[in-house]
Amino acid sequence: MRSLLQHVAEVAADYRASLPDRPVQAPTAPDTLLERFGGPLPRTGTPPAQVVDDLVAAAEGGLMSTAGPRYFGFVVGGALAAATAADVLAVGWDQAAFNNALSPAAVAAERAASGWLLELLGLPATATVGFVTGAQAGNTVGLAAGRHQVLRAAGWDVERDGLQGAPRVRVVAGDERHATIDRSARLLGLGTAAIEPVAADRNGAIDVAELRRVLAAGHGAPTVLCLQAGNVNTGACDDLRAAIALGREHGAWVHVDGAFGLWAAAAPGRAHLVEGVELADSWACDGHKWLNVPYDCGFAICAHPEVHVAAMNYTASYLTGSGGPVPMPGDLVLESSRRARGFAVWAALRELGADGMAELVERCCRLAARFAEGLAAHGLEIANDVVLNQVLVGFGDDTRTDAVIAAVQRDGTCWMGGTTWRGRRYMRIAVSNAMTTEDDVDRSVAAVLRAVDVV
């Protein structure tokens, strides 16, 4: 085991060291990779060292440089050094972060990291934090808590009686909500038909006047209001203080999807974008975005611990150490068997500190603005107000835009994806990697301009 793990660490370290210079796009075709990994199931075993070497060889050319400084697709962070090492330890220790009977160290790390997270994000210190896979699970937990509370207020026990015969729950959300809200509504049995959309303003934030009208139209009905910190296309944040106040007037549970935008609270120069966020009832946030911890890691946060636990926990006679007065990590999430994500989060927050986290957010926002300025200077369309780390770039008609995106991806200098916003195709740039520098942005701008010239 010792020599095997030392070898794996060297391979991983060499890969990380190559990220600034290696092509971002994986060059090997998916079918070729499947051929390498495929074949019949072996009848006999293989020595572990050989298995590792075979795995490295099979993956060659099939790894996207998502951890590198010029990957700007989706909203993907890198992985800080301490967080990466902590995740390796978590795997080596093989701890299940369910309760103290399974891993008191994992529980302690999550509780300590939770306190630091709440402080950084400006959320109530008494809130509970569940460590989940990402914003999809975070949104699902938040909406489950909201479903519990609004139905309990209506005299219905959804955990006992289900949804058959229950009062109908409204889910009020912006037109430009993330699609995970819709899937959470499906998974929780509320259905997408329960979603009542609210128009967005010119940059993608919820229209507060229209929200007032939509909420008033269903006054008195059980309502979950979903707001957004960080529009997935534009980075725009809802007017949280005003929107939450409206939700309170109508007795709504207020959930904030802050997958990446919630981190604006950690940076003094951007915190105004999420002013009032602490007044909500629940929040979802990712760690594998701006916190730059390895995949997968996110947070389901709730201002009402008893509601959080009621919506999530379960008991069984064999679950030693559960069901006590203090919630265990397993009482706050959808999974029982899950890895100890808290070690990497704790390590990342120790590595960065509050000042480092603020600087990381501010730097990524400045680099996004540099992208916009550099591309606009050459006559390209910037479709959004760049308020956080998202930039939308247009290249004329939709066909040309998709062709430029494909050419950039083939070039390998950087990687950006495409999106459709307001009925048009755009290149979507998201800057959230701690390794990204001004030089990386300038090299990427040059790559985009090269693509424009050849398309």
Buried (B, 14 or more C-beta within 10 A) or exposed (E): EEEEEEBBEEEEEEBBEEBBEBBBBBEBEEEEBEEBEEEEEEEEEEEEEEEBBEBBEBBEEBBBBBBBBBBBBBBBBBBBBBBBBBBBBBEEEEBBBBBBEBBEBBBEBBBBBBBBBBBBBBBBEEBBBBBBBBBBBBBBBBBBBBBBBBBBEBEBEBBEEEBEEBBEBBBBBBEBBBEBBBBBBEBBBBBEEBBBBBBBBEBBBBBBEBBBEBBEEBEEBBBBBBBBBBBBBBBBBBBBBBBBBBBEEBBBBBBBBBBBBBBBBBBEEBBEBBBBBBBBBBBBBBBBBBBBBBBBBBBBBBBBBEBBBBBBBEEEEEBEBBEEEEBBBBBBBBBBEBBBBBBBBBBBBBBBEEEBBBBBBBBBBBBBBBBBBBBBEEEBBBBBBBBBBBBBBBBBEBEBBBBBBEBBBEBBBBBBBBBEBBEBBBBBBBBBBBBBBEEBBEBBBBBBBBBBEEB
